[in-house]
Amino acid sequence: MKFHSVLAGASAIGLAFAADSSSCSFSSTTITAATGVEQLNACPTIAGDIEVTGDQLGNVDLSSVEEISGNIKLFNSSSVTAINLNQLGKISGSLSITALTQLFSVDLSSLDEVETLSLVSLPSFATLNINKGISKASSIELSDTALSTLNGFTTTFNTIGSLNVNNNKNISTIDLSNLNTVSQGLILSFNNDNCTVDISNLNWASNLTIQDVSEINASNLTSVNGTFNIAYNTFKEVEFDNLKEVGGAFQFYANDDVNDIAFDKLETIGGEFRLFNNTDLQDMNSTFPKLSKVKGAVNVQGVFGNFTLPDLSEVNGDFTVITTDEDFSCDDFDNLHSKSSIEGHNYTCSAPTKSSSQSGSKTGSGSGSKSTGSGSSDSSSSSGSSSSSGKKSEGNNLRASYIGVLFTVIGGIFVITL
């Protein structure tokens, strides 16, 4: 039997809905009171968009709802402490839970399919029941919560459009070991300061951002199609042994503790290559042994004494390498620039001039394009001084000999005269 009714406590276009014993349909509705939640819970199958909001709500019990063809959004409430959707198995649209300041728990224990899942700005949210695990999702965002674990909701699928886990200060482990492909973007950013990340089976990602991580396993990553950002991490070393290409910009910066990085198979960067503010990274002699093409600009700055790109043959943008270590030599990059392998309008490679207190032999070895000239100048001026003083001394000795002979001759003449 079908009938028309109005949800108590609801206000929206298309409040009336048709219902039988198992389904309800409407265009959209907004629920602001507990009575509206109760009426909605009488419908196991719902077709339409739902908004639940306001401070007149108690806990949201929709435990009879099994399927939603549409979008459901719960937002802006300081009175909701729990949400029960434990029979909900499928949502054709999005499930968004946002800005519920007192929300403590959410039960999604039957959820299997969802287009978009968003759990954002939930500072008290500490319990997520999703025991069955999501097998299909296009987009998941988990941001600014009190959760300490992902509790399986990111471990059951191997492909996803986008996954964003950020600013969850209690999450110290992110296990994505089943994940193989990310078609839009993966962001793992500013969770617990000691957060460890396992993406050991990830092969391909469109965009990838790793921030504030203490340890990461990405041993099978071969390609990042777009932008790859690695920043503000606390690991001491990191390896991307199988990464061959980055299609967009590659940025590695503000990793203050890192002292050893390895990108052994990286050959091509399709955008800008930036590496800076890694304060303990002093040796990059074999970090990028196969990097041959950078289609954007190169900007590398730091404290390194060694940095080489032995296979580099093409840079299409500007080129900047600046270090504070006076042992660094720009010779290799100068040669590439002179051969026009570096094509950008601006070329800069610099290191400090070696200090004058060092010996002439060390100065002669050269410490970079700017300091070599200074070393040669010091050496030649000092040898010039010693050569000039030697000649002066030799002249004085000859003059003394001539005077001695002259006195001897005069003395002989004086004796003969007498």
C-alpha angles and dihedrals in degrees: 000000000000124000141165122240142159121238110240111242092016129126123180145103108290100021092164117084136183117236143177127179093293111023144047128191134189139141098248140325139190119214121201103162140051093249090062090052090052093053092047090051090061089072116077091187121041130186113191144052118290131198121188116188147140142067096272092077128101122199111326110241112185094148093138095057112103104169137018123195098196138024130310121198126183112186150146104026133132094186103060113093101163138027120198117197095144096144096046108115104164139026117183091199133024136317110206124180110179140164099359098148098191099037110129107168141024124190114207095148095144099040111127106154132032133154096213129004118191124179106173138160097006104141095176097041106120107144125062118173110198100139097156092055130223113272098180130035135142097201136011127182124182113178138161100358136136094237116134096193139028086228096209101303092117100034104072103062130067099197131046138162098223135351122187120181110171143151096009098139096190097054108098099162129049111185111190095150092136094053114109108162135027110189098189115014147326118207121180104172142159100344119136112343089237095045117149121204128205114194092144095143097042107122105169136017130176093213128001131192123180116182136165095004125147097200136009135185112200098148097147101043108126105163142024107190097197134010123353116195124182111176146146093012126151101212118119095213137015135185131199094179099171103035108124105169145017111198097199135018120338115205127179112174148139094022093143099182101042116113102160129042131168130198096163099167103031107129108160137035112188096198138017121338111212126173119167148131095036095138099191099040102108105147122054098150094128103016098110104023096158103034104129108156134042111176094191133038127309118223115171120166132164149093097297123139093190127043124150137168100190096177098042110133105152137037115167098187138048118306126220127170116169127168136173092216112101092204092069118109124208094195097108094048092044089056092050090050092050089053091052093242085128103061105177122115093242126053124181129169118162145159130173120276112254115259118265092234090075120095123268092248092058092045090053091059091071127232101211141318093293099044100044094075092050091053093051092049093053092048096050094046092052094048089047091055094051092047092051093050091050092056091047092053092049091053093052091053093052092049091053091051092052092051091050093053091047093055091048093054093047090049091053093051091049092055093048092051092054 
